[in-house]
Amino acid sequence: MISTTIARISMISSLGYYTLTLAAALIGSLLGYPHYLWEFLDLPHSSQPPLSIALIAGIILSVFTVYSLSFSYWSIEKILHGGYLQNFTTISVLIRNTSIGLIGFWLGYNLLSIFLPILVTMHLPDINKRHLEWDPLDIDIVLLILAIALHAISQALKRAGEIEQENNHFL
């Protein structure tokens, strides 16, 4: 019981943190406060605000990233709520949805990390730009690995559900 409470608090906290951080950085820049974005991206402050099109692209990518995380968390919440009494097919679908959400979050996070700094600084002189610093084997690769493993587990549970249904027909 305590572990599910900790999981729920962690999911709500992290989702709120990512949502508020991205919203403050990107929407704040659209409203004329780009210093949050420069801090968020660890870029030197510039007197020129980022281009609106770059901010809109960042917002769209951020919405995708946060939605993916929400989708994954919602599936985890359903697993926690249903407990061990759920049938194989239901758990299979929920684990598959969790894996899809994690893959989407991993993809969105990496695209934000790579392209957002480039987009918001493309109109600035080279002195205010940072070099592309993307490490495909950074710690966030763990999310992708876990998501792929969860997808494989969901397929095994789907098959177990089919076998369970066949056995129920004989009984």
C-alpha positions in Angstrom: 0.0 0.0 0.0 2.8 2.4 0.9 4.6 1.6 -2.4 1.6 2.5 -4.5 1.2 5.7 -2.6 4.8 6.6 -3.2 4.4 5.7 -6.9 1.3 7.9 -7.2 3.0 10.9 -5.4 6.1 10.5 -7.6 4.0 10.4 -10.8 2.0 13.5 -9.9 5.1 15.3 -8.8 7.2 14.5 -11.9 4.3 15.2 -14.3 3.6 18.6 -12.6 7.3 19.5 -12.6 7.8 18.7 -16.3 4.6 20.5 -17.2 5.3 23.6 -15.2 8.9 23.8 -16.2 8.2 23.5 -19.9 5.2 25.9 -19.7 7.2 28.5 -17.9 10.1 28.4 -20.3 8.1 28.3 -23.6 4.9 30.2 -22.9 6.9 32.7 -20.8 9.1 33.3 -23.8 6.0 33.8 -26.0 4.7 36.4 -23.5 8.0 38.3 -23.5 10.0 36.6 -20.7 12.7 34.6 -22.5 15.1 34.5 -19.5 13.3 31.3 -18.2 14.0 29.6 -21.5 17.6 30.6 -21.5 18.0 29.2 -18.0 16.1 26.1 -18.9 18.3 25.4 -21.9 21.5 26.5 -20.1 22.2 29.1 -22.8 23.6 32.5 -22.3 21.0 35.2 -22.0 20.3 37.1 -25.2 18.7 40.5 -25.7 16.9 39.1 -28.8 13.9 36.9 -28.0 13.5 33.5 -29.7 11.5 33.4 -32.9 7.8 32.7 -32.3 7.8 29.8 -34.8 10.6 28.1 -32.8 8.6 28.6 -29.6 5.4 27.2 -31.1 7.4 24.2 -32.4 8.8 23.8 -28.9 5.3 24.0 -27.3 4.0 21.4 -29.7 6.9 19.1 -28.9 6.4 19.7 -25.2 2.7 18.9 -25.4 3.6 15.6 -27.1 6.2 14.8 -24.5 4.0 15.6 -21.5 1.1 13.8 -23.1 3.2 10.7 -23.6 4.3 10.7 -20.0 0.7 11.3 -18.9 -0.5 8.4 -21.0 2.1 6.1 -19.5 1.3 7.3 -15.9 -2.4 6.8 -16.5 -1.8 3.2 -17.5 0.4 2.7 -14.5 -2.3 4.1 -12.3 -4.8 1.7 -13.7 -2.5 -1.2 -13.0 -2.0 0.0 -9.4 -5.7 0.5 -8.9 -6.7 -2.9 -10.3 -4.1 -4.8 -8.4 -3.3 -8.4 -8.9 -6.9 -9.4 -9.6 -6.9 -8.1 -13.2 -6.9 -10.6 -16.0 -4.0 -11.1 -18.3 -5.5 -9.3 -21.3 -6.3 -6.2 -19.3 -2.8 -6.0 -17.8 -1.3 -6.7 -21.2 -3.1 -3.7 -22.7 -2.1 -1.5 -19.8 1.6 -2.5 -19.9 1.6 -2.0 -23.7 0.2 1.5 -23.2 2.8 2.2 -20.5 5.5 1.1 -22.9 4.1 3.3 -25.7 3.9 6.3 -23.4 7.5 5.8 -22.2 8.8 5.5 -25.8 6.9 8.7 -26.7 8.3 10.5 -23.6 11.9 9.3 -24.4 11.5 10.4 -28.0 10.0 13.8 -27.1 12.6 14.4 -24.4 15.4 13.7 -26.8 13.9 15.8 -29.5 13.5 18.7 -27.1 17.1 18.3 -25.9 18.5 18.2 -29.4 16.3 20.5 -31.5 14.9 23.1 -29.1 18.3 24.8 -28.4 18.9 24.8 -32.1 15.5 26.3 -33.0 15.5 29.0 -30.4 19.1 30.2 -31.2 19.1 29.8 -35.0 18.5 33.6 -35.5 21.3 34.6 -33.0 25.0 35.2 -33.7 27.2 32.2 -33.2 28.4 33.6 -29.8 25.1 32.9 -28.2 24.7 29.3 -29.5 25.8 26.2 -27.8 27.2 23.2 -29.5 25.0 20.2 -30.0 25.5 18.0 -26.9 23.5 14.9 -27.3 24.6 11.6 -25.9 22.4 8.7 -27.1 23.7 6.6 -24.2 22.7 9.1 -21.5 20.8 7.9 -18.5 17.4 8.4 -20.3 18.2 5.4 -22.5 17.1 3.4 -19.6 13.5 4.5 -20.3 13.7 3.2 -23.8 15.2 -0.1 -22.7 12.5 -0.5 -20.1 9.8 0.5 -22.5 10.9 -2.1 -25.0 11.1 -4.8 -22.3 7.6 -3.8 -21.1 6.3 -4.1 -24.6 7.7 -7.7 -24.9 6.1 -8.5 -21.5 2.8 -7.2 -22.7 2.9 -9.5 -25.7 3.6 -12.5 -23.4 0.7 -11.5 -21.2 -1.6 -11.1 -24.2 -0.7 -14.7 -25.2 -1.3 -15.8 -21.6 -4.8 -14.2 -21.7 -5.6 -16.0 -24.9 -4.5 -19.3 -23.3 -6.6 -18.5 -20.2 -9.7 -17.9 -22.4 -9.1 -21.2 -24.3 -8.8 -23.0 -20.9 -12.0 -21.4 -19.6 -13.9 -22.7 -22.6 -13.0 -26.3 -21.7 -14.0 -25.9 -18.1 
